[in-house]
Amino acid sequence: MSKFPENFLWGGACAANQFEGAWDADGKGASVPDMCTNGSHTSPKWITDHIHEDRLYPSHEAIDFYHHYKEDIAEFGEMGFKVYRTSVAWTRIYPTGEETEPNEKGLEFYDKVFEEFDKEVGFNYLRGMHLNDSKKALGTHVDRHDSIGKGLIGKAFFERLMQDSRFDNIPLILETPDESKWKEEITWLRSME
């Protein structure tokens, strides 16, 4: 029987909208997935502008990682994960995308989650973080990418991210729309370290 190489990275991935649940807990705003019903090969999904009580919205509960993250992350550790890719629900931090201050409950949740990942899985293999600002409110059903500090998220969040020592030496993936500003954005981000 073949063996995995010694340096093989065993891991997994989830996206916030697929597994967090708690879609409206502790100040979280609605995102596009929160307004998307279930569907099947015979019945299409709906993206609704309000909640229909007779429809199932899978992201509302999901696996309820929001309330069970410690147990879930412990299981990742028990499975021997060495790498894990996750995402942040921006609507948990900036519920509408128009706030001038982040939702502290959302920040507290992700602080606790990353501390738990660091304890159980470790950040040694976290390979990158996707960065862009948001030109439209979250949940508006449009492409929201904007230049760093020019959108609704604003520079304060990116400054906080760049000064968080847990993310030192982690590659950042800049995905902003104006190529002519990339050098300026990268320079500014580095100046915040």
Biotite code that builds the C-alpha atoms (Angstrom):
import biotite.structure as struc

atoms = struc.array([
    struc.Atom([0.000, 0.000, 0.000], chain_id="A", res_id=1, res_name="MET", atom_name="CA", element="C"),
    struc.Atom([1.258, 3.480, -0.856], chain_id="A", res_id=2, res_name="SER", atom_name="CA", element="C"),
    struc.Atom([1.935, 5.945, 1.912], chain_id="A", res_id=3, res_name="LYS", atom_name="CA", element="C"),
    struc.Atom([1.445, 9.668, 1.952], chain_id="A", res_id=4, res_name="PHE", atom_name="CA", element="C"),
    struc.Atom([4.732, 11.552, 1.843], chain_id="A", res_id=5, res_name="PRO", atom_name="CA", element="C"),
    struc.Atom([5.973, 12.729, 5.249], chain_id="A", res_id=6, res_name="GLU", atom_name="CA", element="C"),
    struc.Atom([5.414, 16.393, 4.340], chain_id="A", res_id=7, res_name="ASN", atom_name="CA", element="C"),
    struc.Atom([1.830, 15.813, 3.099], chain_id="A", res_id=8, res_name="PHE", atom_name="CA", element="C"),
    struc.Atom([-0.541, 18.477, 4.411], chain_id="A", res_id=9, res_name="LEU", atom_name="CA", element="C"),
    struc.Atom([-3.824, 16.909, 5.513], chain_id="A", res_id=10, res_name="TRP", atom_name="CA", element="C"),
    struc.Atom([-6.625, 19.418, 5.882], chain_id="A", res_id=11, res_name="GLY", atom_name="CA", element="C"),
    struc.Atom([-9.953, 20.791, 4.820], chain_id="A", res_id=12, res_name="GLY", atom_name="CA", element="C"),
    struc.Atom([-11.877, 23.915, 3.938], chain_id="A", res_id=13, res_name="ALA", atom_name="CA", element="C"),
    struc.Atom([-15.180, 25.623, 4.640], chain_id="A", res_id=14, res_name="CYS", atom_name="CA", element="C"),
    struc.Atom([-16.717, 28.967, 3.799], chain_id="A", res_id=15, res_name="ALA", atom_name="CA", element="C"),
    struc.Atom([-18.424, 31.079, 6.466], chain_id="A", res_id=16, res_name="ALA", atom_name="CA", element="C"),
    struc.Atom([-21.758, 31.074, 4.648], chain_id="A", res_id=17, res_name="ASN", atom_name="CA", element="C"),
    struc.Atom([-21.692, 27.283, 4.374], chain_id="A", res_id=18, res_name="GLN", atom_name="CA", element="C"),
    struc.Atom([-21.068, 26.323, 7.975], chain_id="A", res_id=19, res_name="PHE", atom_name="CA", element="C"),
    struc.Atom([-21.342, 29.157, 10.524], chain_id="A", res_id=20, res_name="GLU", atom_name="CA", element="C"),
    struc.Atom([-25.117, 29.333, 10.864], chain_id="A", res_id=21, res_name="GLY", atom_name="CA", element="C"),
    struc.Atom([-26.304, 31.952, 13.388], chain_id="A", res_id=22, res_name="ALA", atom_name="CA", element="C"),
    struc.Atom([-27.160, 34.082, 10.371], chain_id="A", res_id=23, res_name="TRP", atom_name="CA", element="C"),
    struc.Atom([-28.647, 36.903, 12.467], chain_id="A", res_id=24, res_name="ASP", atom_name="CA", element="C"),
    struc.Atom([-26.924, 36.364, 15.842], chain_id="A", res_id=25, res_name="ALA", atom_name="CA", element="C"),
    struc.Atom([-25.072, 39.075, 17.756], chain_id="A", res_id=26, res_name="ASP", atom_name="CA", element="C"),
    struc.Atom([-25.667, 41.825, 15.223], chain_id="A", res_id=27, res_name="GLY", atom_name="CA", element="C"),
    struc.Atom([-24.759, 39.940, 12.028], chain_id="A", res_id=28, res_name="LYS", atom_name="CA", element="C"),
    struc.Atom([-26.344, 41.365, 8.895], chain_id="A", res_id=29, res_name="GLY", atom_name="CA", element="C"),
    struc.Atom([-27.898, 39.357, 6.088], chain_id="A", res_id=30, res_name="ALA", atom_name="CA", element="C"),
    struc.Atom([-25.642, 38.331, 3.207], chain_id="A", res_id=31, res_name="SER", atom_name="CA", element="C"),
    struc.Atom([-26.641, 37.033, -0.223], chain_id="A", res_id=32, res_name="VAL", atom_name="CA", element="C"),
    struc.Atom([-26.340, 33.373, 0.923], chain_id="A", res_id=33, res_name="PRO", atom_name="CA", element="C"),
    struc.Atom([-28.579, 34.171, 3.904], chain_id="A", res_id=34, res_name="ASP", atom_name="CA", element="C"),
    struc.Atom([-31.327, 35.140, 1.486], chain_id="A", res_id=35, res_name="MET", atom_name="CA", element="C"),
    struc.Atom([-30.856, 32.039, -0.695], chain_id="A", res_id=36, res_name="CYS", atom_name="CA", element="C"),
    struc.Atom([-33.272, 29.150, -0.192], chain_id="A", res_id=37, res_name="THR", atom_name="CA", element="C"),
    struc.Atom([-32.509, 25.515, -0.761], chain_id="A", res_id=38, res_name="ASN", atom_name="CA", element="C"),
    struc.Atom([-33.180, 23.940, -4.125], chain_id="A", res_id=39, res_name="GLY", atom_name="CA", element="C"),
    struc.Atom([-32.810, 20.710, -6.030], chain_id="A", res_id=40, res_name="SER", atom_name="CA", element="C"),
    struc.Atom([-32.494, 19.450, -9.581], chain_id="A", res_id=41, res_name="HIS", atom_name="CA", element="C"),
    struc.Atom([-36.267, 19.872, -9.932], chain_id="A", res_id=42, res_name="THR", atom_name="CA", element="C"),
    struc.Atom([-36.801, 23.014, -7.849], chain_id="A", res_id=43, res_name="SER", atom_name="CA", element="C"),
    struc.Atom([-34.514, 26.031, -8.286], chain_id="A", res_id=44, res_name="PRO", atom_name="CA", element="C"),
    struc.Atom([-33.115, 28.047, -5.416], chain_id="A", res_id=45, res_name="LYS", atom_name="CA", element="C"),
    struc.Atom([-34.657, 31.413, -4.694], chain_id="A", res_id=46, res_name="TRP", atom_name="CA", element="C"),
    struc.Atom([-32.797, 34.559, -3.719], chain_id="A", res_id=47, res_name="ILE", atom_name="CA", element="C"),
    struc.Atom([-35.398, 36.473, -1.743], chain_id="A", res_id=48, res_name="THR", atom_name="CA", element="C"),
    struc.Atom([-35.617, 40.040, -0.454], chain_id="A", res_id=49, res_name="ASP", atom_name="CA", element="C"),
    struc.Atom([-37.245, 38.867, 2.791], chain_id="A", res_id=50, res_name="HIS", atom_name="CA", element="C"),
    struc.Atom([-37.538, 35.596, 4.680], chain_id="A", res_id=51, res_name="ILE", atom_name="CA", element="C"),
    struc.Atom([-40.346, 33.285, 3.538], chain_id="A", res_id=52, res_name="HIS", atom_name="CA", element="C"),
    struc.Atom([-41.374, 31.220, 6.553], chain_id="A", res_id=53, res_name="GLU", atom_name="CA", element="C"),
    struc.Atom([-42.340, 28.260, 4.325], chain_id="A", res_id=54, res_name="ASP", atom_name="CA", element="C"),
    struc.Atom([-38.869, 28.010, 2.714], chain_id="A", res_id=55, res_name="ARG", atom_name="CA", element="C"),
    struc.Atom([-35.626, 26.509, 4.015], chain_id="A", res_id=56, res_name="LEU", atom_name="CA", element="C"),
    struc.Atom([-32.583, 28.800, 4.116], chain_id="A", res_id=57, res_name="TYR", atom_name="CA", element="C"),
    struc.Atom([-29.622, 26.418, 4.609], chain_id="A", res_id=58, res_name="PRO", atom_name="CA", element="C"),
    struc.Atom([-27.161, 29.073, 5.803], chain_id="A", res_id=59, res_name="SER", atom_name="CA", element="C"),
    struc.Atom([-29.375, 30.074, 8.711], chain_id="A", res_id=60, res_name="HIS", atom_name="CA", element="C"),
    struc.Atom([-28.425, 27.037, 10.761], chain_id="A", res_id=61, res_name="GLU", atom_name="CA", element="C"),
    struc.Atom([-25.834, 25.180, 8.654], chain_id="A", res_id=62, res_name="ALA", atom_name="CA", element="C"),
    struc.Atom([-23.754, 23.123, 11.142], chain_id="A", res_id=63, res_name="ILE", atom_name="CA", element="C"),
    struc.Atom([-23.980, 25.970, 13.692], chain_id="A", res_id=64, res_name="ASP", atom_name="CA", element="C"),
    struc.Atom([-20.218, 26.433, 13.847], chain_id="A", res_id=65, res_name="PHE", atom_name="CA", element="C"),
    struc.Atom([-20.906, 29.822, 15.463], chain_id="A", res_id=66, res_name="TYR", atom_name="CA", element="C"),
    struc.Atom([-22.081, 28.116, 18.636], chain_id="A", res_id=67, res_name="HIS", atom_name="CA", element="C"),
    struc.Atom([-19.942, 24.947, 18.376], chain_id="A", res_id=68, res_name="HIS", atom_name="CA", element="C"),
    struc.Atom([-16.620, 26.175, 16.982], chain_id="A", res_id=69, res_name="TYR", atom_name="CA", element="C"),
    struc.Atom([-14.550, 24.783, 19.880], chain_id="A", res_id=70, res_name="LYS", atom_name="CA", element="C"),
    struc.Atom([-15.836, 21.236, 19.409], chain_id="A", res_id=71, res_name="GLU", atom_name="CA", element="C"),
    struc.Atom([-15.579, 21.464, 15.607], chain_id="A", res_id=72, res_name="ASP", atom_name="CA", element="C"),
    struc.Atom([-12.006, 22.779, 15.666], chain_id="A", res_id=73, res_name="ILE", atom_name="CA", element="C"),
    struc.Atom([-11.034, 20.148, 18.255], chain_id="A", res_id=74, res_name="ALA", atom_name="CA", element="C"),
    struc.Atom([-12.272, 17.511, 15.808], chain_id="A", res_id=75, res_name="GLU", atom_name="CA", element="C"),
    struc.Atom([-10.081, 19.036, 13.072], chain_id="A", res_id=76, res_name="PHE", atom_name="CA", element="C"),
    struc.Atom([-7.141, 18.614, 15.440], chain_id="A", res_id=77, res_name="GLY", atom_name="CA", element="C"),
    struc.Atom([-8.155, 15.028, 16.261], chain_id="A", res_id=78, res_name="GLU", atom_name="CA", element="C"),
    struc.Atom([-8.271, 14.269, 12.529], chain_id="A", res_id=79, res_name="MET", atom_name="CA", element="C"),
    struc.Atom([-4.691, 15.474, 12.253], chain_id="A", res_id=80, res_name="GLY", atom_name="CA", element="C"),
    struc.Atom([-5.376, 18.547, 10.138], chain_id="A", res_id=81, res_name="PHE", atom_name="CA", element="C"),
    struc.Atom([-2.237, 20.517, 9.388], chain_id="A", res_id=82, res_name="LYS", atom_name="CA", element="C"),
    struc.Atom([-3.907, 23.053, 7.130], chain_id="A", res_id=83, res_name="VAL", atom_name="CA", element="C"),
    struc.Atom([-7.349, 24.561, 7.036], chain_id="A", res_id=84, res_name="TYR", atom_name="CA", element="C"),
    struc.Atom([-8.884, 27.202, 4.788], chain_id="A", res_id=85, res_name="ARG", atom_name="CA", element="C"),
    struc.Atom([-11.728, 29.242, 6.180], chain_id="A", res_id=86, res_name="THR", atom_name="CA", element="C"),
    struc.Atom([-13.388, 32.540, 5.445], chain_id="A", res_id=87, res_name="SER", atom_name="CA", element="C"),
    struc.Atom([-14.828, 35.449, 7.371], chain_id="A", res_id=88, res_name="VAL", atom_name="CA", element="C"),
    struc.Atom([-18.441, 36.571, 6.961], chain_id="A", res_id=89, res_name="ALA", atom_name="CA", element="C"),
    struc.Atom([-17.964, 40.294, 6.460], chain_id="A", res_id=90, res_name="TRP", atom_name="CA", element="C"),
    struc.Atom([-21.618, 40.803, 7.418], chain_id="A", res_id=91, res_name="THR", atom_name="CA", element="C"),
    struc.Atom([-20.707, 39.534, 10.882], chain_id="A", res_id=92, res_name="ARG", atom_name="CA", element="C"),
    struc.Atom([-18.145, 42.358, 11.204], chain_id="A", res_id=93, res_name="ILE", atom_name="CA", element="C"),
    struc.Atom([-19.884, 45.077, 9.176], chain_id="A", res_id=94, res_name="TYR", atom_name="CA", element="C"),
    struc.Atom([-23.577, 44.068, 9.149], chain_id="A", res_id=95, res_name="PRO", atom_name="CA", element="C"),
    struc.Atom([-24.633, 46.394, 6.305], chain_id="A", res_id=96, res_name="THR", atom_name="CA", element="C"),
    struc.Atom([-21.196, 47.471, 5.091], chain_id="A", res_id=97, res_name="GLY", atom_name="CA", element="C"),
    struc.Atom([-22.056, 51.077, 5.912], chain_id="A", res_id=98, res_name="GLU", atom_name="CA", element="C"),
    struc.Atom([-21.006, 51.090, 9.574], chain_id="A", res_id=99, res_name="GLU", atom_name="CA", element="C"),
    struc.Atom([-18.142, 53.345, 10.629], chain_id="A", res_id=100, res_name="THR", atom_name="CA", element="C"),
    struc.Atom([-17.234, 50.953, 13.445], chain_id="A", res_id=101, res_name="GLU", atom_name="CA", element="C"),
    struc.Atom([-17.109, 47.168, 13.280], chain_id="A", res_id=102, res_name="PRO", atom_name="CA", element="C"),
    struc.Atom([-19.525, 44.941, 15.171], chain_id="A", res_id=103, res_name="ASN", atom_name="CA", element="C"),
    struc.Atom([-17.484, 44.052, 18.265], chain_id="A", res_id=104, res_name="GLU", atom_name="CA", element="C"),
    struc.Atom([-19.377, 40.782, 18.781], chain_id="A", res_id=105, res_name="LYS", atom_name="CA", element="C"),
    struc.Atom([-18.324, 39.706, 15.284], chain_id="A", res_id=106, res_name="GLY", atom_name="CA", element="C"),
    struc.Atom([-14.685, 40.618, 15.938], chain_id="A", res_id=107, res_name="LEU", atom_name="CA", element="C"),
    struc.Atom([-14.788, 38.782, 19.262], chain_id="A", res_id=108, res_name="GLU", atom_name="CA", element="C"),
    struc.Atom([-16.130, 35.672, 17.537], chain_id="A", res_id=109, res_name="PHE", atom_name="CA", element="C"),
    struc.Atom([-13.330, 35.604, 14.951], chain_id="A", res_id=110, res_name="TYR", atom_name="CA", element="C"),
    struc.Atom([-10.697, 36.385, 17.595], chain_id="A", res_id=111, res_name="ASP", atom_name="CA", element="C"),
    struc.Atom([-11.871, 33.323, 19.551], chain_id="A", res_id=112, res_name="LYS", atom_name="CA", element="C"),
    struc.Atom([-12.029, 31.185, 16.398], chain_id="A", res_id=113, res_name="VAL", atom_name="CA", element="C"),
    struc.Atom([-8.486, 32.099, 15.307], chain_id="A", res_id=114, res_name="PHE", atom_name="CA", element="C"),
    struc.Atom([-7.159, 31.526, 18.839], chain_id="A", res_id=115, res_name="GLU", atom_name="CA", element="C"),
    struc.Atom([-8.764, 28.079, 18.800], chain_id="A", res_id=116, res_name="GLU", atom_name="CA", element="C"),
    struc.Atom([-7.339, 27.303, 15.329], chain_id="A", res_id=117, res_name="PHE", atom_name="CA", element="C"),
    struc.Atom([-3.924, 28.424, 16.538], chain_id="A", res_id=118, res_name="ASP", atom_name="CA", element="C"),
    struc.Atom([-4.202, 26.077, 19.536], chain_id="A", res_id=119, res_name="LYS", atom_name="CA", element="C"),
    struc.Atom([-5.581, 23.044, 17.656], chain_id="A", res_id=120, res_name="GLU", atom_name="CA", element="C"),
    struc.Atom([-4.294, 23.319, 14.089], chain_id="A", res_id=121, res_name="VAL", atom_name="CA", element="C"),
    struc.Atom([-1.673, 26.076, 14.201], chain_id="A", res_id=122, res_name="GLY", atom_name="CA", element="C"),
    struc.Atom([-1.148, 28.934, 11.823], chain_id="A", res_id=123, res_name="PHE", atom_name="CA", element="C"),
    struc.Atom([2.077, 27.455, 10.450], chain_id="A", res_id=124, res_name="ASN", atom_name="CA", element="C"),
    struc.Atom([0.349, 26.453, 7.253], chain_id="A", res_id=125, res_name="TYR", atom_name="CA", element="C"),
    struc.Atom([-2.080, 29.304, 6.729], chain_id="A", res_id=126, res_name="LEU", atom_name="CA", element="C"),
    struc.Atom([-0.907, 30.378, 3.300], chain_id="A", res_id=127, res_name="ARG", atom_name="CA", element="C"),
    struc.Atom([-2.811, 33.469, 2.323], chain_id="A", res_id=128, res_name="GLY", atom_name="CA", element="C"),
    struc.Atom([-5.526, 35.956, 2.979], chain_id="A", res_id=129, res_name="MET", atom_name="CA", element="C"),
    struc.Atom([-7.752, 37.585, 0.372], chain_id="A", res_id=130, res_name="HIS", atom_name="CA", element="C"),
    struc.Atom([-8.059, 41.386, 0.700], chain_id="A", res_id=131, res_name="LEU", atom_name="CA", element="C"),
    struc.Atom([-10.346, 43.909, -0.934], chain_id="A", res_id=132, res_name="ASN", atom_name="CA", element="C"),
    struc.Atom([-12.552, 46.761, 0.236], chain_id="A", res_id=133, res_name="ASP", atom_name="CA", element="C"),
    struc.Atom([-16.285, 46.913, -0.514], chain_id="A", res_id=134, res_name="SER", atom_name="CA", element="C"),
    struc.Atom([-17.834, 49.564, -2.761], chain_id="A", res_id=135, res_name="LYS", atom_name="CA", element="C"),
    struc.Atom([-21.410, 48.475, -2.086], chain_id="A", res_id=136, res_name="LYS", atom_name="CA", element="C"),
    struc.Atom([-23.229, 47.372, 1.022], chain_id="A", res_id=137, res_name="ALA", atom_name="CA", element="C"),
    struc.Atom([-22.887, 43.706, 1.806], chain_id="A", res_id=138, res_name="LEU", atom_name="CA", element="C"),
    struc.Atom([-25.854, 41.744, 0.530], chain_id="A", res_id=139, res_name="GLY", atom_name="CA", element="C"),
    struc.Atom([-26.513, 44.035, -2.455], chain_id="A", res_id=140, res_name="THR", atom_name="CA", element="C"),
    struc.Atom([-26.138, 41.253, -5.044], chain_id="A", res_id=141, res_name="HIS", atom_name="CA", element="C"),
    struc.Atom([-23.436, 43.158, -6.999], chain_id="A", res_id=142, res_name="VAL", atom_name="CA", element="C"),
    struc.Atom([-19.670, 42.868, -7.366], chain_id="A", res_id=143, res_name="ASP", atom_name="CA", element="C"),
    struc.Atom([-18.450, 44.895, -4.422], chain_id="A", res_id=144, res_name="ARG", atom_name="CA", element="C"),
    struc.Atom([-14.665, 44.937, -4.864], chain_id="A", res_id=145, res_name="HIS", atom_name="CA", element="C"),
    struc.Atom([-13.089, 48.330, -4.231], chain_id="A", res_id=146, res_name="ASP", atom_name="CA", element="C"),
    struc.Atom([-9.626, 49.702, -3.571], chain_id="A", res_id=147, res_name="SER", atom_name="CA", element="C"),
    struc.Atom([-8.264, 49.463, -0.027], chain_id="A", res_id=148, res_name="ILE", atom_name="CA", element="C"),
    struc.Atom([-9.596, 52.349, 2.047], chain_id="A", res_id=149, res_name="GLY", atom_name="CA", element="C"),
    struc.Atom([-11.892, 53.620, -0.721], chain_id="A", res_id=150, res_name="LYS", atom_name="CA", element="C"),
    struc.Atom([-14.880, 51.470, 0.161], chain_id="A", res_id=151, res_name="GLY", atom_name="CA", element="C"),
    struc.Atom([-17.245, 50.896, 3.022], chain_id="A", res_id=152, res_name="LEU", atom_name="CA", element="C"),
    struc.Atom([-14.925, 48.680, 5.051], chain_id="A", res_id=153, res_name="ILE", atom_name="CA", element="C"),
    struc.Atom([-12.366, 51.477, 5.261], chain_id="A", res_id=154, res_name="GLY", atom_name="CA", element="C"),
    struc.Atom([-8.741, 51.644, 6.282], chain_id="A", res_id=155, res_name="LYS", atom_name="CA", element="C"),
    struc.Atom([-9.297, 51.037, 10.008], chain_id="A", res_id=156, res_name="ALA", atom_name="CA", element="C"),
    struc.Atom([-10.059, 47.346, 9.481], chain_id="A", res_id=157, res_name="PHE", atom_name="CA", element="C"),
    struc.Atom([-7.027, 46.799, 7.249], chain_id="A", res_id=158, res_name="PHE", atom_name="CA", element="C"),
    struc.Atom([-4.814, 48.667, 9.724], chain_id="A", res_id=159, res_name="GLU", atom_name="CA", element="C"),
    struc.Atom([-6.024, 46.349, 12.499], chain_id="A", res_id=160, res_name="ARG", atom_name="CA", element="C"),
    struc.Atom([-5.405, 43.284, 10.328], chain_id="A", res_id=161, res_name="LEU", atom_name="CA", element="C"),
    struc.Atom([-1.888, 44.389, 9.389], chain_id="A", res_id=162, res_name="MET", atom_name="CA", element="C"),
    struc.Atom([-0.993, 45.062, 13.036], chain_id="A", res_id=163, res_name="GLN", atom_name="CA", element="C"),
    struc.Atom([-2.240, 41.702, 14.298], chain_id="A", res_id=164, res_name="ASP", atom_name="CA", element="C"),
    struc.Atom([0.943, 39.718, 14.953], chain_id="A", res_id=165, res_name="SER", atom_name="CA", element="C"),
    struc.Atom([-0.879, 36.403, 14.369], chain_id="A", res_id=166, res_name="ARG", atom_name="CA", element="C"),
    struc.Atom([-0.838, 37.203, 10.665], chain_id="A", res_id=167, res_name="PHE", atom_name="CA", element="C"),
    struc.Atom([2.843, 38.157, 10.415], chain_id="A", res_id=168, res_name="ASP", atom_name="CA", element="C"),
    struc.Atom([4.549, 36.529, 7.425], chain_id="A", res_id=169, res_name="ASN", atom_name="CA", element="C"),
    struc.Atom([1.266, 35.322, 5.940], chain_id="A", res_id=170, res_name="ILE", atom_name="CA", element="C"),
    struc.Atom([0.985, 36.155, 2.248], chain_id="A", res_id=171, res_name="PRO", atom_name="CA", element="C"),
    struc.Atom([-1.816, 38.547, 1.396], chain_id="A", res_id=172, res_name="LEU", atom_name="CA", element="C"),
    struc.Atom([-3.699, 38.266, -1.872], chain_id="A", res_id=173, res_name="ILE", atom_name="CA", element="C"),
    struc.Atom([-4.808, 41.693, -3.054], chain_id="A", res_id=174, res_name="LEU", atom_name="CA", element="C"),
    struc.Atom([-7.908, 41.595, -5.249], chain_id="A", res_id=175, res_name="GLU", atom_name="CA", element="C"),
    struc.Atom([-8.859, 45.183, -5.926], chain_id="A", res_id=176, res_name="THR", atom_name="CA", element="C"),
    struc.Atom([-10.176, 46.515, -9.232], chain_id="A", res_id=177, res_name="PRO", atom_name="CA", element="C"),
    struc.Atom([-7.755, 49.322, -10.138], chain_id="A", res_id=178, res_name="ASP", atom_name="CA", element="C"),
    struc.Atom([-4.403, 47.919, -11.224], chain_id="A", res_id=179, res_name="GLU", atom_name="CA", element="C"),
    struc.Atom([-2.900, 51.421, -11.271], chain_id="A", res_id=180, res_name="SER", atom_name="CA", element="C"),
    struc.Atom([-3.401, 51.619, -7.459], chain_id="A", res_id=181, res_name="LYS", atom_name="CA", element="C"),
    struc.Atom([-1.901, 48.254, -6.565], chain_id="A", res_id=182, res_name="TRP", atom_name="CA", element="C"),
    struc.Atom([1.577, 49.607, -5.801], chain_id="A", res_id=183, res_name="LYS", atom_name="CA", element="C"),
    struc.Atom([0.093, 52.371, -3.617], chain_id="A", res_id=184, res_name="GLU", atom_name="CA", element="C"),
    struc.Atom([-2.185, 49.897, -1.800], chain_id="A", res_id=185, res_name="GLU", atom_name="CA", element="C"),
    struc.Atom([0.632, 47.436, -1.165], chain_id="A", res_id=186, res_name="ILE", atom_name="CA", element="C"),
    struc.Atom([2.903, 50.236, 0.079], chain_id="A", res_id=187, res_name="THR", atom_name="CA", element="C"),
    struc.Atom([0.203, 51.485, 2.446], chain_id="A", res_id=188, res_name="TRP", atom_name="CA", element="C"),
    struc.Atom([-0.560, 47.972, 3.751], chain_id="A", res_id=189, res_name="LEU", atom_name="CA", element="C"),
    struc.Atom([3.141, 47.356, 4.440], chain_id="A", res_id=190, res_name="ARG", atom_name="CA", element="C"),
    struc.Atom([3.438, 50.716, 6.232], chain_id="A", res_id=191, res_name="SER", atom_name="CA", element="C"),
    struc.Atom([0.796, 49.507, 8.709], chain_id="A", res_id=192, res_name="MET", atom_name="CA", element="C"),
    struc.Atom([2.854, 46.487, 9.847], chain_id="A", res_id=193, res_name="GLU", atom_name="CA", element="C"),
])
